Amino acid sequence: MAMKLYVVFDTVAGEADSIPFPSKTDGIAIRNFRIHLTSKTPDTHNDYQLWSLGDYDPEKMQIRPNLVRIPMEDLPLEVVS
């Protein structure tokens, strides 16, 4: 089953996390991104962006690059303490 690879980009540091994570859908990746943000100070949440790196097929062990920023501006961010 093909999946997408995602990475969190820190705009202040100017670099992405060193380890991408797989997800079946953008929605699940967005949820995981939001969970990641709960470990950060709320006033820094806008410092981070979610990017899709492309598609990954684990059966063929192939990655098809397709760099796309996942827009978060229109999505409400609710952080549960």
C-alpha positions as a printed NumPy array, in Angstrom:
array([[ 0.   ,  0.   ,  0.   ],
       [ 1.454,  3.33 , -1.073],
       [ 1.84 ,  6.026,  1.547],
       [ 3.005,  9.624,  1.631],
       [ 6.073, 10.859,  3.476],
       [ 5.815, 14.04 ,  5.542],
       [ 8.209, 16.267,  7.425],
       [ 7.851, 19.155,  9.878],
       [ 9.752, 22.285,  8.829],
       [10.901, 24.786, 11.476],
       [10.837, 28.2  ,  9.8  ],
       [12.876, 29.847, 12.563],
       [15.66 , 27.26 , 12.456],
       [15.425, 27.079,  8.663],
       [15.471, 23.297,  8.595],
       [13.224, 20.259,  8.686],
       [13.106, 17.497, 11.252],
       [15.72 , 14.901, 10.402],
       [13.261, 12.   , 10.162],
       [10.236, 12.07 ,  7.821],
       [ 7.121, 10.173,  8.897],
       [ 4.74 ,  8.101,  6.755],
       [ 0.986,  8.548,  6.66 ],
       [-1.849,  7.151,  4.569],
       [-3.612, 10.512,  4.14 ],
       [-3.053, 14.235,  4.573],
       [-5.725, 14.226,  7.289],
       [-3.858, 11.708,  9.421],
       [-0.604, 13.614,  8.86 ],
       [-2.307, 16.838,  9.946],
       [-3.533, 15.132, 13.107],
       [-0.012, 13.886, 13.881],
       [ 1.364, 17.373, 13.168],
       [-1.095, 18.858, 15.658],
       [-0.047, 16.288, 18.261],
       [ 3.571, 17.276, 17.598],
       [ 2.685, 20.926, 18.217],
       [ 1.261, 20.153, 21.663],
       [ 4.844, 19.66 , 22.855],
       [ 5.725, 23.204, 21.716],
       [ 5.001, 26.561, 23.345],
       [ 1.692, 27.86 , 21.887],
       [ 3.193, 31.16 , 20.715],
       [ 5.633, 29.223, 18.49 ],
       [ 3.032, 27.098, 16.642],
       [ 3.201, 29.342, 13.568],
       [ 6.936, 28.662, 13.338],
       [ 6.236, 25.144, 12.05 ],
       [ 4.98 , 23.911,  8.682],
       [ 3.895, 20.49 ,  7.459],
       [ 5.307, 19.348,  4.118],
       [ 4.61 , 16.282,  2.007],
       [ 7.838, 14.953,  0.501],
       [ 6.185, 12.564, -1.924],
       [ 4.817,  9.053, -2.241],
       [ 6.397,  5.912, -0.825],
       [ 5.633,  2.406, -2.046],
       [ 6.961, -0.059,  0.567],
       [ 6.338, -3.082, -1.678],
       [ 8.534, -1.689, -4.465],
       [10.796,  0.222, -2.058],
       [10.377,  3.312, -4.227],
       [ 9.947,  6.981, -3.373],
       [ 8.38 ,  9.342, -5.89 ],
       [ 9.364, 12.9  , -4.869],
       [ 6.664, 15.578, -4.911],
       [ 7.364, 18.422, -2.476],
       [ 4.109, 20.102, -1.387],
       [ 3.396, 22.362,  1.596],
       [ 0.248, 21.255,  3.415],
       [-1.76 , 24.449,  4.056],
       [-2.707, 24.873,  7.708],
       [-3.933, 28.479,  7.727],
       [-7.562, 27.523,  7.156],
       [-7.582, 24.788,  9.777],
       [-8.326, 25.626, 13.404],
       [-5.587, 24.51 , 15.768],
       [-6.991, 23.263, 19.023],
       [-4.398, 22.241, 21.556],
       [-5.671, 20.219, 24.483],
       [-3.723, 20.586, 27.702]])
